[in-house]
Amino acid sequence: MAGQRVEVDGGIMEGGGQILRVSTALSCLLGLPLRVQKIRAGRSTPGLRPQHLSGLEMIRDLCDGHLEGAEIGSTEIVFTPEKIKGGIHTADTKTAGSVCLLMQVSMPCVLFAASPSELRLKGGTNAEMAPQIDYTAMVFKPIVEKFGFQFNCDIKMRGYYPKGGGEVILRMSPVKQLTPINLTDRGSVTKIYGRAFVAGVLPFKVAKDMAAAAVRCIRKEIRDLYVNIQPVQEPKDQAFGNGNGIIIVAETSTGCLFAGSSLGKRGVNADKVGIEAAEMLLANLRHGGAVDEYLQDQLIIFMALACGVSRIKTGPVTLHTQTAIHFAEQLAKAKFSVKKSEDEEDASKDTYIIECQGIGMTNPYL
């Protein structure tokens, strides 16, 4: 299994945890021994953080692999993967590190495992600098399942910055192959809905204010649709610590999904949080793409593994997406092209088509 070791420079492009997630997932899937150097070299706290470490350790455990250099602050790791097995695995960031990012690194791997998996992921569910678990459940899940698999995401406990303490259980069965996707027809927006939440000591009024401000902001631009944002008080036994935030989803006639989300911080008033999410959603709707800016990079690894040609229409291509493409090409030898969209309705917009000839990864254990 073990061939020539692949060398990855962790300091280029996005230069952070994402390079680590994409390269270790592909290393695990393809049985490629891997060395990553200069991990998070340009960050204010260079090297591995707790959430990166827990992700690496989970991938190591998933495939009985060997991992060197895995400690907090380390800027170099060597990973030697073995056979991917299913079963029950736990990853605990011990912080508010994002369970959604743990999911990003592990999901492609367990799709090609020998048996079904149950991953117990602990940390922040609604944390800064990462997708919120509601985004994962409401937007990522229905779209990524178009690749021909299903997963179950059970939110046991929500956790917020700085304490974490959240827990999500991810259950999925392996597949033989992934089918390619075509997400190029945006359609028209048919509904807009969402949830504005408070947890812990924060008053319910904060949730209502976030929702109301978001609705007002969207109404200015989209007048003919009912905007249904539910204010929610998270039950005491399902949320650890204090937090507030909002996610708003727009659904189109062709089944495309777009989102805007925001988290409350100390000293930021509720209206501002609601407006920030609404403006993010509206910006994602303006560019004419069929996926929003946060889904772009999360789909790249699945496109690379799929059997056949996948195409997605996007707004401006993010640095995260460019980074994922770079490493999918380097490690998996998938072929990507990024071209400006030639459709008339996109002429005035910054719209692109990302196309990928997937490698047709086949599960060796099924």
Secondary structure by P-SEA (a helix, b strand, c coil): ccccbbbbccccccccaaaaaaaaaaaaaacccccccccccccccccccaaaaaaaaaaaaaccbbbccccccccbbbbbbccccccbbbbbccccccaaaaaaacaaaaaaccbbbbbbccccccccccccaaaaaccaaaaaacccbbbbbbbcbbbccccccbbbbbbbbbbcbbbbbbccccccccbbbbbbbccccccaaaaaaaaaaaaaaaaaccccbbbbbbbbcccccccccccccbbbbbbccccccccccccccccccaaaaaaaaaaaaaaaaaacccccccccccaaaaaaacccbbbbbbccccaaaaaaaaaaaacccbbbbbbccccccccccbbbbbbbbccccccccc
